Amino acid sequence: MQNVFLNGEYLPLKNAKVSVLDRGFTFGDGVYEVFLVYHRNIFRFEEHLQRLNNSLSAIYIKNPYTDEQWRELLMTLVENNPSDNQSLYLQVTRGMSDRDHAIDLTDQPTVFAMSKALPERNLSGGVNAICCDDIRWKLCDIKAITLLPSVLLRHQAALAGAKEAILLKDGHVTEGAASNVFIVAGSRVKTPPKDGSILPGITRDLVVELLNDSGIGCHETEISKEELFNAEEIWITSSTWEIVPVVKLDDQVVGNGSPGKVWKRVVDIYQQFKNRQQIV
């Protein structure tokens, strides 16, 4: 199965090879995107592509393809995969050069993309999370491949028997190690603002849009540690997890320890939106 694209070629994953001098390997010098495919259509394609464009521009890599070329590239991978629901991983690095910090040593980026079947996940019963200091760099709005802090934070959560780490900086919530965060406090849904300290999640933005369109509303504002621990509901969102309730934070039960009524309504609205989309 030709389920990988690498620098202009479609080939099996086992045949894909990249030089050890690729700057993605030596410096973590690159960005990535993860697209979801439902019923063989790419979900929120334009929004993901815009974020890719923003990330590439932020690290001074010229986008190697037009929007239509990206669409054709990714759809070819979709068509070569027998699964109706897929996950597409796309990575662009600065390319191959001598190991030198200067970024003008190469003008030929490495483009890698692969498709795999989207695994079945059922997290509707809720997950446990822990709180951790946000140890990541300041440019969290760039979807960079340098993910070591998030890897360590996720591992710290796993060691504590939790699924995710919710991060705090200067006493306020930023996001999860690999997710965005929402809370329900009173009758208000809140999520941290897009101020550079969080990744502008595609699922996050869609949930904000759906909340506002439905009349529930969403306030994009700072969330203190105290508000987080006193919240009636906590959700985490990502492309692969969609909208997941947190039922226990550190050693404290969230709400009554079960997924909340606002979460249930929002998930229903989200699924209805997915089902009516003619995406690509």
VOBA-1610 file (N, C-alpha, C; in pm, whole numbers, padded with zeros to 5 digits, always signed):
BEGIN
Met+00085-00119+00000Met+00000+00000+00000Met+00089+00124+00000Gln+00063+00217-00092Gln+00143+00339-00103Gln+00087+00443-00006Asn+00117+00426+00122Asn+00052+00509+00224Asn+00141+00620+00279Val+00251+00650+00208Val+00343+00756+00250Val+00379+00842+00130Phe+00389+00973+00154Phe+00442+01066+00055Phe+00571+01122+00111Leu+00677+01119+00031Leu+00805+01174+00074Leu+00873+01241-00045Asn+00882+01372-00040Asn+00955+01451-00139Asn+00918+01415-00283Gly+00788+01412-00309Gly+00739+01393-00445Gly+00705+01251-00482Glu+00732+01154-00394Glu+00704+01013-00425Glu+00602+00955-00327Tyr+00517+00865-00379Tyr+00429+00785-00296Tyr+00491+00646-00285Leu+00504+00595-00163Leu+00572+00468-00144Leu+00527+00405-00013Pro+00556+00276+00005Pro+00524+00212+00134Pro+00607+00271+00247Leu+00552+00271+00366Leu+00620+00330+00482Leu+00758+00270+00502Lys+00772+00137+00484Lys+00902+00073+00511Lys+01011+00121+00415Asn+00973+00180+00302Asn+01071+00226+00204Asn+01104+00375+00218Ala+01037+00445+00309Ala+01060+00589+00325Ala+01187+00612+00406Lys+01280+00689+00352Lys+01408+00714+00419Lys+01442+00863+00411Val+01496+00916+00522Val+01537+01057+00529Val+01681+01060+00578Ser+01761+01154+00527Ser+01901+01168+00567Ser+01912+01202+00715Val+02016+01151+00780Val+02043+01188+00919Val+02083+01334+00931Leu+02115+01399+00820Leu+02147+01542+00821Leu+02024+01628+00796Asp+01908+01566+00787Asp+01787+01647+00776Asp+01772+01730+00904Arg+01739+01857+00889Arg+01734+01947+01005Arg+01619+01913+01100Gly+01522+01837+01052Gly+01421+01788+01144Gly+01481+01692+01245Phe+01583+01616+01203Phe+01649+01520+01289Phe+01753+01588+01378Thr+01832+01679+01321Thr+01942+01738+01398Thr+01900+01856+01484Phe+01794+01929+01443Phe+01752+02048+01518Phe+01604+02047+01560Gly+01526+01949+01514Gly+01382+01960+01534Gly+01327+02081+01460Asp+01385+02110+01345Asp+01359+02233+01270Asp+01249+02208+01167Gly+01123+02212+01213Gly+01012+02187+01122Gly+00879+02201+01193Val+00773+02185+01115Val+00637+02196+01168Val+00556+02078+01117Tyr+00436+02061+01175Tyr+00353+01947+01135Tyr+00206+01982+01147Glu+00124+01897+01088Glu-00022+01905+01101Glu-00077+01764+01109Val-00191+01749+01173Val-00264+01623+01177Val-00406+01650+01129Phe-00444+01586+01019Phe-00578+01600+00962Phe-00657+01474+00993Leu-00786+01491+01016Leu-00874+01376+01033Leu-00957+01356+00907Val-00980+01230+00873Val-01057+01193+00755Val-01178+01114+00801Tyr-01298+01163+00769Tyr-01422+01092+00801Tyr-01494+01060+00671His-01529+00933+00653His-01599+00889+00532His-01524+00934+00407Arg-01390+00925+00415Arg-01298+00951+00305Arg-01295+01099+00265Asn-01337+01187+00354Asn-01328+01332+00333Asn-01243+01393+00444Ile-01160+01490+00408Ile-01073+01554+00506Ile-01152+01660+00583Phe-01153+01646+00714Phe-01232+01734+00800Phe-01158+01865+00827Arg-01227+01978+00802Arg-01172+02112+00828Arg-01039+02133+00755Phe-01036+02093+00629Phe-00913+02099+00550Phe-00858+02241+00543Glu-00942+02338+00509Glu-00895+02475+00492Glu-00836+02531+00620Glu-00901+02500+00733Glu-00851+02551+00861Glu-00715+02491+00896His-00698+02362+00874His-00568+02299+00899His-00461+02357+00808Leu-00497+02379+00682Leu-00399+02431+00587Leu-00358+02573+00623Gln-00451+02653+00671Gln-00417+02789+00713Gln-00322+02786+00831Arg-00345+02694+00925Arg-00254+02684+01039Arg-00116+02638+00994Leu-00110+02545+00898Leu+00019+02503+00842Leu+00090+02623+00779Asn+00018+02702+00701Asn+00077+02820+00640Asn+00133+02914+00746Asn+00057+02934+00852Asn+00101+03024+00960Asn+00228+02971+01027Ser+00232+02839+01052Ser+00349+02780+01117Ser+00473+02790+01028Leu+00457+02760+00900Leu+00570+02768+00807Leu+00623+02911+00799Ser+00532+03006+00788Ser+00574+03147+00779Ser+00648+03189+00906Ala+00601+03142+01022Ala+00661+03183+01149Ala+00804+03135+01165Ile+00840+03023+01099Ile+00978+02974+01111Ile+01056+02993+00980Tyr+01005+03079+00894Tyr+01078+03120+00773Tyr+01102+03006+00674Ile+01002+02920+00658Ile+01005+02820+00552Ile+00899+02857+00449Lys+00939+02866+00324Lys+00844+02895+00218Lys+00757+02773+00193Asn+00627+02793+00187Asn+00536+02681+00162Asn+00569+02617+00028Pro+00601+02487+00026Pro+00645+02424-00099Pro+00533+02396-00198Tyr+00407+02405-00154Tyr+00295+02370-00243Tyr+00182+02471-00233Thr+00103+02478-00337Thr-00019+02557-00334Thr-00127+02480-00257Asp-00235+02547-00226Asp-00344+02480-00155Asp-00397+02362-00234Glu-00413+02379-00363Glu-00466+02270-00447Glu-00368+02154-00455Gln-00239+02184-00458Gln-00140+02076-00459Gln-00142+01998-00328Trp-00158+02069-00215Trp-00172+02000-00086Trp-00295+01911-00087Arg-00404+01963-00140Arg-00528+01885-00144Arg-00509+01757-00226Glu-00446+01771-00342Glu-00425+01654-00429Glu-00331+01553-00362Leu-00225+01602-00298Leu-00129+01516-00230Leu-00197+01434-00121Leu-00274+01501-00036Leu-00337+01433+00076Leu-00449+01341+00032Met-00526+01383-00067Met-00635+01299-00115Met-00584+01172-00183Thr-00466+01181-00243Thr-00406+01060-00300Thr-00376+00959-00190Leu-00324+01006-00076Leu-00300+00917+00037Leu-00431+00858+00089Val-00533+00942+00097Val-00664+00894+00142Val-00715+00783+00051Glu-00703+00805-00079Glu-00754+00706-00176Glu-00674+00576-00173Asn-00547+00584-00136Asn-00463+00463-00130Asn-00480+00385+00000Asn-00559+00437+00092Asn-00583+00371+00220Asn-00725+00315+00218Pro-00745+00186+00248Pro-00878+00127+00239Pro-00974+00171+00349Ser-00924+00237+00453Ser-01010+00276+00565Ser-01092+00401+00530Asp-01217+00403+00570Asp-01301+00521+00548Asp-01261+00635+00640Asn-01219+00603+00762Asn-01180+00704+00859Asn-01030+00693+00885Gln-00959+00803+00866Gln-00813+00800+00870Gln-00756+00918+00948Ser-00630+00904+00982Ser-00551+01013+01037Ser-00437+01042+00940Leu-00425+01168+00900Leu-00318+01210+00809Leu-00216+01291+00887Tyr-00092+01247+00885Tyr+00017+01322+00949Tyr+00101+01386+00841Leu+00125+01516+00854Leu+00203+01592+00756Leu+00315+01666+00828Gln+00438+01654+00778Gln+00552+01721+00839Gln+00637+01788+00732Val+00676+01911+00759Val+00766+01985+00670Val+00884+02032+00753Thr+01005+01989+00715Thr+01126+02038+00781Thr+01201+02129+00685Arg+01302+02195+00739Arg+01377+02290+00656Arg+01461+02218+00550Gly+01479+02089+00568Gly+01553+02012+00469Gly+01689+01970+00520Met+01776+01927+00430Met+01907+01872+00464Met+02016+01977+00451Ser+02104+01982+00551Ser+02220+02073+00543Ser+02325+02025+00641Asp+02446+02084+00632Asp+02544+02062+00737Asp+02484+02106+00870Arg+02534+02047+00980Arg+02479+02084+01110Arg+02533+02220+01151Asp+02454+02322+01114Asp+02487+02460+01142Asp+02356+02532+01171His+02356+02621+01269His+02231+02686+01308His+02174+02779+01200Ala+02257+02824+01107Ala+02209+02916+01004Ala+02098+02851+00922Ile+01990+02927+00895Ile+01875+02869+00825Ile+01882+02886+00674Asp+01983+02956+00625Asp+01990+02979+00480Asp+02080+02879+00408Leu+02112+02768+00476Leu+02198+02667+00414Leu+02120+02574+00322Thr+01989+02578+00330Thr+01907+02493+00243Thr+01781+02568+00203Asp+01738+02546+00081Asp+01611+02604+00036Asp+01518+02496-00018Gln+01549+02370+00016Gln+01468+02257-00030Gln+01412+02183+00090Pro+01288+02214+00131Pro+01233+02149+00249Pro+01206+02001+00226Thr+01204+01926+00333Thr+01162+01786+00331Thr+01013+01780+00363Val+00937+01716+00274Val+00792+01705+00293Val+00757+01557+00310Phe+00698+01527+00423Phe+00660+01390+00455Phe+00514+01387+00498Ala+00440+01291+00447Ala+00301+01274+00489Ala+00268+01126+00489Met+00182+01085+00581Met+00140+00945+00584Met-00004+00936+00631Ser-00067+00827+00591Ser-00205+00800+00631Ser-00212+00668+00704Lys-00294+00665+00810Lys-00321+00539+00878Lys-00466+00536+00921Ala-00516+00417+00942Ala-00655+00403+00985Ala-00674+00473+01119Leu-00786+00542+01132Leu-00816+00611+01257Leu-00865+00510+01360Pro-00793+00495+01471Pro-00833+00394+01569Pro-00964+00432+01638Glu-01039+00332+01676Glu-01162+00355+01751Glu-01125+00394+01894Arg-01179+00507+01940Arg-01157+00550+02078Arg-01290+00583+02141Asn-01307+00542+02264Asn-01427+00579+02338Asn-01385+00634+02473Leu-01377+00766+02480Leu-01338+00834+02603Leu-01457+00908+02663Ser-01576+00867+02623Ser-01697+00939+02666Ser-01725+00923+02815Gly-01664+00822+02878Gly-01681+00806+03021Gly-01597+00902+03103Gly-01507+00972+03035Gly-01422+01068+03102Gly-01283+01014+03131Val-01190+01107+03153Val-01051+01071+03181Val-01002+01147+03304Asn-00894+01098+03361Asn-00826+01168+03470Asn-00718+01258+03412Ala-00691+01368+03481Ala-00585+01460+03441Ala-00510+01506+03566Ile-00391+01557+03544Ile-00315+01619+03652Ile-00278+01761+03610Cys-00243+01843+03707Cys-00194+01978+03678Cys-00041+01978+03682Cys+00019+02049+03587Cys+00165+02061+03582Cys+00201+02204+03543Asp+00321+02244+03580Asp+00374+02371+03531Asp+00395+02362+03380Asp+00365+02469+03311Asp+00387+02474+03167Asp+00535+02500+03141Ile+00605+02396+03101Ile+00752+02403+03083Ile+00791+02427+02938Arg+00694+02453+02851Arg+00723+02463+02707Arg+00777+02602+02670Trp+00818+02616+02544Trp+00871+02743+02499Trp+00757+02843+02478Lys+00792+02968+02447Lys+00693+03076+02442Lys+00611+03077+02313Leu+00658+03014+02207Leu+00591+03024+02077Leu+00499+02904+02055Cys+00406+02884+02147Cys+00321+02766+02142Cys+00216+02772+02031Asp+00201+02889+01967Asp+00107+02899+01855Asp+00166+02840+01727Ile+00294+02806+01727Ile+00357+02737+01614Ile+00347+02587+01639Lys+00296+02514+01541Lys+00282+02368+01557Lys+00415+02303+01518Ala+00512+02315+01609Ala+00649+02271+01582Ala+00666+02124+01615Ile+00762+02059+01549Ile+00787+01917+01573Ile+00871+01895+01699Thr+00921+02001+01762Thr+01001+01991+01884Thr+00906+01972+02003Leu+00868+01849+02029Leu+00762+01819+02124Leu+00811+01751+02252Leu+00941+01760+02282Leu+00993+01692+02400Leu+00922+01735+02529Pro+00896+01865+02552Pro+00824+01900+02675Pro+00688+01832+02685Ser+00613+01828+02577Ser+00482+01763+02579Ser+00495+01613+02602Val+00598+01552+02545Val+00622+01409+02567Val+00646+01383+02715Leu+00730+01466+02778Leu+00760+01448+02920Leu+00637+01473+03008Leu+00556+01573+02972Leu+00436+01604+03049Leu+00333+01492+03038Arg+00316+01437+02917Arg+00226+01323+02900Arg+00275+01203+02981His+00407+01183+02985His+00461+01071+03061His+00438+01094+03211Gln+00455+01217+03255Gln+00428+01249+03395Gln+00283+01218+03429Ala+00192+01251+03337Ala+00051+01219+03359Ala+00031+01068+03367Ala+00095+00995+03276Ala+00080+00849+03274Ala+00130+00787+03404Leu+00241+00838+03455Leu+00295+00786+03581Leu+00197+00807+03697Ala+00114+00910+03684Ala+00015+00940+03789Ala-00119+00872+03761Gly-00124+00787+03658Gly-00247+00718+03625Gly-00348+00806+03555Ala-00301+00911+03489Ala-00389+01007+03421Ala-00365+01003+03270Lys-00458+01061+03198Lys-00452+01062+03051Lys-00388+01189+02997Glu-00402+01300+03070Glu-00353+01428+03019Glu-00300+01513+03133Ala-00208+01605+03100Ala-00159+01705+03193Ala-00216+01840+03151Ile-00283+01907+03243Ile-00334+02042+03219Ile-00231+02139+03274Leu-00191+02235+03191Leu-00073+02316+03219Leu-00110+02453+03276Leu-00027+02498+03369Leu-00047+02627+03436Leu+00078+02713+03419Lys+00055+02839+03387Lys+00165+02935+03379Lys+00121+03063+03451Asp+00200+03108+03546Asp+00168+03228+03625Asp+00029+03220+03686Gly-00008+03099+03732Gly-00134+03081+03801Gly-00255+03069+03713His-00235+03060+03581His-00347+03049+03488His-00330+02929+03394Val-00443+02876+03350Val-00443+02763+03258Val-00397+02808+03121Thr-00309+02731+03060Thr-00277+02753+02918Thr-00351+02649+02834Glu-00306+02525+02837Glu-00372+02417+02762Glu-00327+02284+02818Gly-00363+02175+02752Gly-00312+02045+02790Gly-00179+02020+02721Ala-00113+01911+02761Ala+00014+01875+02696Ala-00004+01857+02546Ala-00120+01806+02504Ala-00150+01791+02361Ala-00299+01812+02339Ser-00354+01915+02401Ser-00498+01941+02388Ser-00527+02084+02433Asn-00646+02131+02401Asn-00696+02258+02454Asn-00794+02229+02568Val-00818+02330+02651Val-00895+02312+02774Val-01016+02405+02776Phe-01130+02349+02818Phe-01253+02425+02843Phe-01299+02394+02985Ile-01366+02491+03048Ile-01432+02464+03175Ile-01575+02517+03168Val-01660+02462+03254Val-01793+02515+03277Val-01797+02563+03422Ala-01824+02691+03440Ala-01831+02751+03573Ala-01961+02829+03582Gly-02054+02783+03666Gly-02186+02843+03669Gly-02256+02814+03537Ser-02300+02917+03470Ser-02365+02899+03341Ser-02273+02937+03226Arg-02144+02952+03253Arg-02051+03002+03153Arg-01950+02895+03113Val-01927+02887+02983Val-01819+02803+02930Val-01701+02896+02901Lys-01582+02855+02946Lys-01463+02937+02927Lys-01351+02854+02865Thr-01267+02921+02788Thr-01145+02860+02736Thr-01039+02968+02726Pro-00910+02936+02749Pro-00807+03039+02742Pro-00800+03104+02604Pro-00764+03231+02597Pro-00757+03303+02470Pro-00637+03260+02387Lys-00645+03287+02258Lys-00534+03258+02167Lys-00436+03377+02171Asp-00346+03373+02269Asp-00253+03485+02289Asp-00108+03446+02264Gly-00086+03333+02198Gly+00050+03286+02172Gly+00097+03182+02273Ser+00028+03171+02387Ser+00068+03073+02488Ser+00000+02939+02467Ile-00091+02932+02368Ile-00156+02804+02335Ile-00149+02782+02184Leu-00166+02656+02145Leu-00181+02625+02004Leu-00326+02654+01964Pro-00348+02727+01855Pro-00485+02751+01810Pro-00545+02624+01752Gly-00600+02540+01839Gly-00650+02410+01798Gly-00767+02421+01702Ile-00769+02338+01599Ile-00878+02338+01502Ile-01007+02292+01570Thr-00998+02187+01652Thr-01117+02142+01725Thr-01160+02248+01827Arg-01064+02307+01895Arg-01096+02415+01990Arg-01177+02524+01921Asp-01127+02573+01807Asp-01195+02683+01739Asp-01334+02643+01693Leu-01348+02518+01647Leu-01480+02472+01604Leu-01575+02464+01723Val-01527+02415+01836Val-01613+02407+01955Val-01657+02547+01998Val-01565+02643+01996Val-01602+02782+02029Val-01711+02831+01933Glu-01692+02807+01805Glu-01790+02848+01703Glu-01926+02783+01727Leu-01926+02653+01754Leu-02052+02582+01775Leu-02121+02626+01904Leu-02043+02652+02008Leu-02101+02702+02133Leu-02169+02836+02112Asn-02103+02924+02040Asn-02161+03056+02016Asn-02283+03050+01925Asp-02276+02965+01821Asp-02389+02953+01728Asp-02510+02889+01795Ser-02487+02802+01892Ser-02597+02730+01957Ser-02666+02813+02066Gly-02606+02925+02101Gly-02662+03007+02208Gly-02605+02975+02345Ile-02524+02870+02356Ile-02462+02839+02485Ile-02358+02946+02518Gly-02280+02981+02417Gly-02178+03084+02433Gly-02048+03030+02490Cys-01940+03099+02456Cys-01808+03063+02508Cys-01727+03190+02528His-01670+03204+02645His-01587+03320+02680His-01441+03282+02666Glu-01371+03347+02575Glu-01228+03324+02557Glu-01155+03419+02651Thr-01116+03366+02766Thr-01064+03450+02872Thr-00971+03370+02962Glu-00893+03438+03045Glu-00804+03369+03137Glu-00883+03283+03236Ile-00826+03168+03270Ile-00884+03078+03369Ile-00779+03057+03478Ser-00814+03095+03600Ser-00719+03079+03710Ser-00717+02935+03758Lys-00612+02901+03832Lys-00603+02767+03891Lys-00722+02742+03982Glu-00762+02842+04057Glu-00877+02828+04147Glu-01004+02798+04069Glu-01026+02870+03958Glu-01143+02845+03876Glu-01141+02702+03819Leu-01023+02659+03779Leu-01011+02524+03724Leu-01055+02420+03826Phe-01006+02431+03948Phe-01036+02331+04049Phe-01179+02342+04103Asn-01243+02457+04082Asn-01381+02474+04125Asn-01481+02454+04012Ala-01433+02421+03893Ala-01521+02408+03777Ala-01618+02292+03792Glu-01739+02312+03739Glu-01839+02205+03739Glu-01807+02100+03633Glu-01747+02145+03524Glu-01706+02054+03417Glu-01572+02101+03363Ile-01489+02007+03320Ile-01366+02035+03247Ile-01365+01946+03123Trp-01331+02005+03009Trp-01318+01927+02886Trp-01180+01952+02827Ile-01128+01854+02755Ile-01009+01874+02672Ile-01045+01838+02528Thr-00989+01913+02434Thr-01022+01893+02292Thr-00895+01877+02209Ser-00904+01792+02110Ser-00798+01778+02009Ser-00860+01713+01886Ser-00788+01716+01776Ser-00842+01657+01653Ser-00870+01509+01669Thr-00778+01436+01732Thr-00795+01291+01741Thr-00887+01250+01855Trp-00893+01329+01962Trp-00979+01295+02076Trp-01116+01362+02067Glu-01128+01465+01985Glu-01249+01546+01977Glu-01274+01616+02111Ile-01384+01588+02181Ile-01417+01659+02305Ile-01429+01555+02417Val-01339+01561+02514Val-01332+01458+02617Val-01353+01522+02754Pro-01442+01466+02837Pro-01461+01521+02971Pro-01352+01474+03068Val-01307+01563+03153Val-01217+01528+03262Val-01301+01509+03387Val-01294+01392+03447Val-01379+01362+03563Val-01301+01364+03694Lys-01168+01370+03684Lys-01087+01379+03805Lys-00961+01458+03774Leu-00931+01556+03856Leu-00814+01642+03837Leu-00726+01631+03961Asp-00603+01586+03942Asp-00518+01547+04055Asp-00596+01447+04140Asp-00619+01475+04265Asp-00694+01381+04349Asp-00838+01428+04374Gln-00883+01526+04295Gln-01014+01587+04320Gln-01113+01550+04210Val-01231+01507+04251Val-01338+01476+04155Val-01389+01606+04094Val-01410+01604+03963Val-01466+01720+03892Val-01618+01706+03888Gly-01690+01807+03938Gly-01836+01799+03942Gly-01880+01683+04028Asn-01965+01598+03969Asn-02010+01478+04042Asn-01933+01353+04000Gly-01823+01374+03925Gly-01740+01261+03885Gly-01785+01193+03758Ser-01886+01250+03691Ser-01937+01196+03565Ser-01937+01307+03460Pro-01938+01271+03330Pro-01948+01373+03226Pro-02071+01462+03248Gly-02052+01592+03232Gly-02156+01689+03265Gly-02261+01708+03156Lys-02369+01773+03191Lys-02480+01792+03098Lys-02445+01888+02985Val-02361+01989+03013Val-02321+02081+02905Val-02232+02007+02806Trp-02140+01924+02857Trp-02055+01845+02768Trp-02140+01756+02677Lys-02239+01691+02734Lys-02324+01602+02655Lys-02395+01677+02543Arg-02440+01797+02573Arg-02507+01877+02470Arg-02409+01920+02361Val-02291+01962+02402Val-02193+02008+02305Val-02145+01894+02215Val-02125+01776+02272Val-02084+01661+02191Val-02192+01629+02088Asp-02316+01637+02127Asp-02426+01611+02033Asp-02424+01714+01920Ile-02403+01840+01953Ile-02395+01946+01850Ile-02277+01922+01758Tyr-02164+01882+01816Tyr-02043+01855+01738Tyr-02064+01740+01641Gln-02123+01631+01688Gln-02146+01516+01601Gln-02245+01549+01490Gln-02347+01628+01520Gln-02441+01671+01417Gln-02369+01752+01310Phe-02279+01839+01353Phe-02201+01919+01258Phe-02117+01829+01168Lys-02048+01732+01228Lys-01966+01639+01148Lys-02050+01565+01045Asn-02167+01521+01087Asn-02249+01436+01000Asn-02306+01511+00881Arg-02320+01642+00891Arg-02379+01717+00779Arg-02276+01784+00688Gln-02149+01762+00717Gln-02047+01828+00637Gln-02021+01756+00505Gln-02015+01833+00400Gln-01961+01786+00271Gln-01823+01851+00261Ile-01721+01780+00306Ile-01599+01848+00348Ile-01506+01884+00232Val-01477+01792+00146Val-01383+01823+00038Val-01450+01795-00095
//
